[in-house]
Amino acid sequence: MSSPPGPVFTPDNEPYLGRELLKLFDLTIPRSLAVHRQLAARTFSADLSPLQLAVVEIVPQGISIALSMRELIRQAYLFSAGILMRPLVERTGTIHYLCKNPASIDDWHTGWPRKSQPKFGILLDLVMPLESDEERKEIEELLHKLVHSDPRSANLNATTRSDGLRGSAAGKELNEPDKADAISAFATKCLDSLTRVSIKVLGLPSEQMH
């Protein structure tokens, strides 16, 4: 096993500070929060449609997950941050699915029976429409492995120790920049997507994203 966790990191000394994809994530967060503060004020002064109600319930969950991922990256708990990618896909994909399939909105509001829910692969397709089928299949398999404790997930929390040996991390992963980049990029994509859906459904001018 790798060495035990070190000190608590602050925004000034976190291990992946300066990574370009993490910087992009950090720029996306305040823009998203600024938009949603404006949207939140509007939702208390208007009668909302069933789709708008779904947005104001689902999207905040996704934002909360993305912010949690950011804090886990700050503390180098990359395995835990990676696990949160799946529930983030579920929230992001679900709101896209409801936008495209308005007949399902009532089902969602009444508990969304399992037989009427879209498969996870469909949600992932909606979150990552530009990726190839092969790429999405690989990502879906990775997200399944991260969540479930099967032998194939063992290398997903492997990290390089200070002596150069690979070990299973029980805490912080301090030498895995590629992994931090991938998680940051994924979270940024979902957070941006959630914000754009909110703008579209709740009616804030699109220039607020810039």
WODAFEN-V73029 format. One record per helix or strand. SS is the DSSP state (hx for helix, st for strand). FROM is the first residue (numbers start at 1). LEN is the number of residues. Records with the same first field share a line. If there is no record, write none. Layout:
BEGIN
SS->FROM-LEN ; FROM-LEN
END
This chain:
BEGIN
hx->20-24 ; 50-25 ; 78-23 ; 102-8 ; 114-3 ; 120-8 ; 133-15 ; 151-7 ; 177-26 ; 206-4
st->158-3 ; 166-3
END
